[in-house]
Amino acid sequence: MLFLESNNGNYNKIINVNSDFLIEDIKQRVRYFVENLGLRPPWNRIRIHFITPEEMNKRDSKAEGLCYSYGDGYYDIYVRCGYSYLYTKSVLAHEIGHTWINHNHIVISKKENEGFCQLLAYQMLYSDFALASNNDMIALSEWKDEVYGDGFRLMKVKLDSLGWSQLLLLLQFSF
């Protein structure tokens, strides 16, 4: 596994489609992160694509990441390049959350679904203990959007009262 040192200047580097080393590092760190939380996404069925802003605009001009789920159990994740290394990791963590929810056939509202995935993105930023991620964390936690922002705050309250392992069990067995 390749990991950047926490004091490495790459944390603020902008990711582009040719950033092979950094993209592989992002994938490995996100995998390690979500597995340590207790999520077991179907890694062998997830295809991750880092694409240009222009390519993402053709799919969804407002999206930073997209997750497509197919009936055969495979997933395609698209991550918009052009963001910092730290923020790009949070986008991928969010999209991996969607694969975990879908793979486990968890039926929750859109607000809870996006809120849970935003919570993963927030925790990914928090786990870096990097000052550069503080602004992204604040923006995420204060987002005024009814689905993403309110959903995040709803799931954060659940996390704060239950912890990760109990929250994951609640999602898998209560709905």
C-alpha positions in Angstrom: 0.0 0.0 0.0 1.2 3.5 -0.8 0.5 6.2 1.7 1.6 9.8 1.7 3.2 11.2 4.8 0.8 13.4 6.8 3.1 16.3 6.5 3.5 15.9 2.8 2.7 18.9 0.6 0.7 16.6 -1.7 -2.4 17.1 0.6 -3.2 20.3 -1.2 -2.3 19.2 -4.7 -5.0 19.4 -7.2 -5.9 15.9 -8.6 -6.1 15.5 -12.4 -6.7 12.4 -14.5 -2.9 12.0 -14.9 -2.2 12.0 -11.2 -1.7 8.2 -11.2 0.2 7.9 -8.0 -2.1 10.2 -6.0 -5.2 8.5 -7.4 -4.0 5.1 -6.3 -3.1 6.5 -2.9 -6.6 8.0 -2.6 -8.2 4.7 -3.5 -6.1 2.8 -0.9 -6.6 5.3 1.9 -10.4 5.4 1.3 -10.5 1.6 1.3 -8.5 1.4 4.5 -10.7 4.1 6.1 -14.1 2.7 5.4 -13.0 -0.8 6.3 -11.8 0.4 9.7 -15.2 1.9 10.3 -16.7 -1.5 9.6 -18.1 -1.1 6.1 -17.4 -3.9 3.7 -18.2 -2.6 0.2 -18.0 -5.2 -2.7 -14.6 -3.9 -3.8 -14.3 -6.5 -6.6 -17.5 -5.1 -8.1 -16.7 -1.4 -7.9 -15.1 0.3 -10.9 -13.7 3.8 -10.0 -13.1 6.4 -12.6 -11.5 9.8 -12.1 -12.7 12.0 -14.9 -12.2 15.6 -16.1 -14.6 18.3 -15.1 -15.8 18.4 -18.7 -16.6 14.7 -18.7 -18.4 15.0 -15.4 -20.4 18.0 -16.7 -21.7 15.7 -19.5 -23.0 13.3 -16.8 -24.2 15.9 -14.2 -22.9 19.5 -14.1 -23.5 19.8 -10.3 -22.0 16.5 -9.2 -18.6 16.1 -7.6 -19.0 12.3 -7.7 -21.6 9.8 -9.0 -22.3 6.2 -8.2 -24.2 4.0 -10.7 -25.6 0.8 -9.5 -26.4 -2.0 -11.9 -28.7 -5.0 -11.6 -25.8 -7.4 -11.9 -24.3 -6.1 -8.6 -21.6 -4.0 -10.2 -21.0 -0.3 -9.5 -19.4 2.5 -11.5 -18.1 5.5 -9.4 -17.1 8.7 -11.2 -15.1 11.3 -9.3 -14.6 14.8 -10.8 -10.9 15.8 -10.9 -9.8 19.3 -10.2 -10.1 19.3 -6.4 -7.5 18.9 -3.7 -6.2 15.5 -2.7 -8.0 15.8 0.7 -11.3 16.8 -0.8 -11.1 14.2 -3.5 -10.7 11.5 -0.8 -13.9 12.7 0.8 -15.8 12.6 -2.5 -14.7 9.0 -3.1 -15.6 8.0 0.5 -19.1 9.5 -0.1 -19.6 7.5 -3.3 -18.3 4.3 -1.6 -21.0 4.8 1.0 -23.6 4.5 -1.8 -22.2 1.2 -2.9 -22.3 -0.1 0.6 -25.9 1.0 1.1 -27.0 -0.5 -2.3 -25.0 -3.7 -1.8 -26.6 -4.3 1.6 -30.1 -3.5 0.2 -30.6 -0.9 2.8 -33.8 1.0 2.1 -33.7 4.5 3.6 -34.9 7.9 2.6 -32.8 10.0 0.2 -32.1 12.4 3.1 -30.8 9.5 5.2 -28.9 8.0 2.3 -27.1 11.2 1.3 -26.7 12.1 5.0 -24.9 8.9 5.7 -22.7 9.3 2.7 -22.0 12.9 3.7 -21.1 11.6 7.2 -18.5 9.4 5.6 -17.0 12.3 3.6 -16.9 14.4 6.8 -15.2 11.6 8.8 -12.7 11.2 5.9 -11.8 14.9 6.2 -11.7 14.7 10.0 -9.4 11.7 10.0 -6.7 13.6 8.3 -6.3 16.1 11.1 -5.2 18.5 8.5 -5.9 22.2 8.8 -6.5 22.3 5.1 -9.6 20.1 5.6 -11.2 22.3 8.3 -12.9 24.6 5.8 -14.3 21.7 3.9 -15.6 20.1 7.2 -17.2 23.3 8.3 -18.8 23.9 4.8 -20.1 20.3 4.9 -21.6 20.5 8.4 -23.2 23.9 7.8 -24.6 23.1 4.3 -28.2 24.4 4.1 -29.4 21.8 1.6 -32.5 19.9 2.8 -31.2 16.5 1.6 -27.4 16.7 1.9 -27.1 19.2 4.8 -30.1 18.2 6.9 -29.4 14.5 6.2 -25.8 14.9 7.3 -26.9 16.5 10.6 -29.5 13.8 11.2 -26.9 11.1 10.7 -24.3 12.9 12.8 -26.7 13.0 15.7 -27.2 9.2 15.3 -23.4 8.6 15.1 -22.8 10.7 18.1 -25.3 8.8 20.2 -24.6 5.3 18.8 -21.0 5.2 17.5 -20.0 3.7 14.1 -20.7 0.0 14.8 -24.1 0.5 16.2 -25.0 3.0 13.4 -24.1 0.5 10.8 -26.1 -2.2 12.5 -29.1 0.2 12.8 -28.9 0.9 9.1 -28.6 -2.8 8.2 -31.3 -4.2 10.4 -33.8 -1.4 11.3 -35.1 -0.4 7.9 
